[in-house]
Amino acid sequence: MSSWLDQIGGILQQYANSGQATNTTEQDFDQAYDAAPREAMSQGLADAFRSDQTPPFENMLGQLFGNSSGPQRANLLNTLLSVAGPALLSGALQGGGGLGQLANLAGRGQISPQEAEQIQPQAIEQLAREAQQHDPSIIDRVSEFYSEHPGLVKTLGAAALAVAMSGMAKQKRGML
């Protein structure tokens, strides 16, 4: 039985060398997703979120949130809010940010999918920025969540996928 690295090592090597998107990046990502363990995919996504070759984390997260279903939005919001906490939200509220509706919902406990659908991606961007400043490991937690949703990740575009696969390739080198 061959390992996932045997199956997609050649694909990952291509991205390790260049880190650039190609006309087959989406198909390569699909192959990587099918073969790699979720931990490897999660780490690759975290690398893409942290990269200076992609938009800032909060912008990418706002885009993913905007393309997510109600249950996916609720899961992401509850994850962000567990990191941000009430103190961070109340501080953002005092600063006049767009988190008022979110803070009101968070004060009642877990946010439902129906409530999450009412939140705008811009509020998520602001919350993600605050949460990342408070606890940079939020990127890893968000990456774990989205590693289970490759269709959503593909909405970030080929450049972000290429960076994610480059991150997976770095892991591959570390495993040899």
N, C-alpha and C positions, 0 to 999 in steps of 0.2 A: 504494500500500500504506500503510495507516495504522499508526501506531506503537502500542505498548502503552498509552501515555498517552492517545491518542485513544480507544482501546477502553474504558478504565476510568476516565478522568479524572473523570467525573461521580460515580462511586461513591467514588473517593478524596476528592473535594471534600466529600462528605457527612461523611466521617470527619475531615477536616481541620477542618471547622467545629465539630463537636461532640465528636469523640473518644469518643462514646457508642455502645454496642451498640444494635441495633434488632432487630426480629423477622426481618430478612433478612440479618443479619451473616454467618451461615455461608454462605449462597448468594453474598453479595458477596465473601467471602473466596475461594470456589471460582473465581469469575470473575477475581478479581485474580491468583490463583495461575496460572490458565490463560493469562493475558495478559502478566503481568510477567516480566521476566528474573529468574533466580534471585538475582542480586546485589541487586535491589530488594527481593525477598521476604526475603532474609537480613538486610538492613538494617532492614526493618520488624520482623522478629522480635527483633533486637538491641534495638531501641527498646522493644519490649514487655517484654523481660527486664530492662531498666534502669529502667522506668517506676515511679513511685510510685503509679500507678493499678492495678498488678497485684501479685500476691504477690511476695515476694523471689525472685530468680533461682534460688536453690538449691531452693526449694519447687516452682517450676514445672518445674525440671529433674528433680526426684524424681518428679513426676507423669508427665512424658514418659517417663522411664526405666521406670516401672511399667507403662506402656502399650505399650512397645516390644517387638519380637521379639528373640530371642536374638542374631542378627547385628547388629541395631541397637544393642542394649545393649552388645555387645562393642566396636563401633566407638566409641560414646560413651565407654565406660570407658577405652579405649586413648587416646583424645584427651585426656581429663581427666588421666590418669596421665602423659602426655607433658609436660603443663604442670606438674602437681604435683611430679613427680620423687620420687626416693627420700628426699631429706632431709625434704620436707614430710610424706610418709607416715610416716616414722619418728618425727617430732615429734608427729604426731597419735596414733600408737600409744602413745607415752609419756604422752600426756594421757589415756589410757584411752578414747579414742574407739572407735566401732564400725567402724573401718577395718582391724582385724587380719586378717580373711580376705582383704580386698582387697590389703593389703600383701604377704601371703604369695603370692598369685597374681601380683601385679605383679613380684615378685622373680624369677619364672620366665620373664618375657618377656611377649609379647602374650597377652592374655586371650581365650580362645575363647568362642564363643557359649554353649556348654554351661556353662562356668564363670560367665559373665556372668548367666545365668538364676538362679544361686544367690545373687546379691547382692541385698540388700534396698534399696528406694528410699531409706530413711533414711541408709544408708551413702553413697549418691550425693549426697544433700543435704549431708552433712558434707564430702565430698570437693570438691563444687562450691564450697562456702563457702571452704574452704582454698585451692583453686585460684584463685578469683576474687581473694582477698586477695594471693596471690602474683603473679598476672598477670591484670589486669582484661580483657585481650583474649580471655580464654577465652570470654567471652560471644559475641564475634564468630565464633569458631571453632565453637562449639556452634550458633549461628544458621545458619551455612553448612550444617552437617550437617542440621539440621531443616528447612531450606528445601526440601529434597528429599523431605520426608515430610509433606505437608499434612494427611493424615488424622490423624496423630499430633498435629500442632499444633492441630487443631480440638478435641482433647480438653481443651485448656486453657480452653475456654469462650469465649463471645461477647465478654466484656469484653477479654480478651487479644487476640482477633482484631481488635477495633475499634482497640485501641492500635497493633497492628502495621500496620493499614491507615492509621492516622493518620500513622505514621512514614513509610510509603510516600508519602503525600500531601505530607509535608514535602520529600521528595526531589524530587517532581514540581515543587514551587514552585522549588526550586533549579535545575532543568533548564530552566526557561522563560526 
